[in-house]
Amino acid sequence: MSLHWMHVTASYGLVVGSFLILGLATIFRHAAAKRRLAQLDPRAHRRAQDTA
């Protein structure tokens, strides 16, 4: 493998890895926001009591 293709492969790996990290961070951030919204929304607690 030539030096050029080593750089191309490394760059591709960095891009894919970066997008993977960004995707995981987005999933975790969305889950945290969902939990926080459930804490702050008084209607969520009432709906849970109404259905039980």
C-alpha distance (Angstrom), angle and dihedral (degrees) to the residues before:
residue distance angle dihedral
M1 . . .
S2 3.76 . .
L3 3.77 123.9 .
H4 3.80 90.0 -107.3
W5 3.80 93.3 58.3
M6 3.81 91.5 45.5
H7 3.80 88.5 57.1
V8 3.81 91.8 45.7
T9 3.82 90.8 50.4
A10 3.81 92.7 47.1
S11 3.81 91.6 48.2
Y12 3.80 91.8 49.0
G13 3.80 90.0 49.9
L14 3.79 91.5 50.4
V15 3.80 92.4 49.9
V16 3.80 93.9 47.9
G17 3.81 91.0 45.0
S18 3.79 91.6 49.4
F19 3.79 93.0 51.1
L20 3.80 90.1 47.5
I21 3.80 91.1 52.5
L22 3.82 91.3 46.7
G23 3.79 90.9 49.9
L24 3.80 93.1 50.0
A25 3.79 91.7 46.8
T26 3.80 89.6 51.6
I27 3.80 91.7 51.0
F28 3.81 92.0 50.5
R29 3.81 92.5 44.7
H30 3.81 91.2 50.1
A31 3.81 91.4 50.1
A32 3.81 91.3 49.6
A33 3.80 91.3 49.4
K34 3.79 90.5 49.5
R35 3.82 91.2 52.2
R36 3.81 91.5 46.7
L37 3.80 92.2 49.1
A38 3.81 89.8 51.1
Q39 3.81 89.0 54.1
L40 3.80 94.0 48.6
D41 3.82 99.2 41.7
P42 3.83 110.4 86.9
R43 3.82 91.0 -169.4
A44 3.81 91.7 64.6
H45 3.80 91.5 62.8
R46 3.82 92.0 48.5
R47 3.81 92.2 48.5
A48 3.80 90.4 52.1
Q49 3.82 90.4 52.6
D50 3.81 93.2 46.1
T51 3.79 94.0 55.0
A52 3.82 94.4 45.7
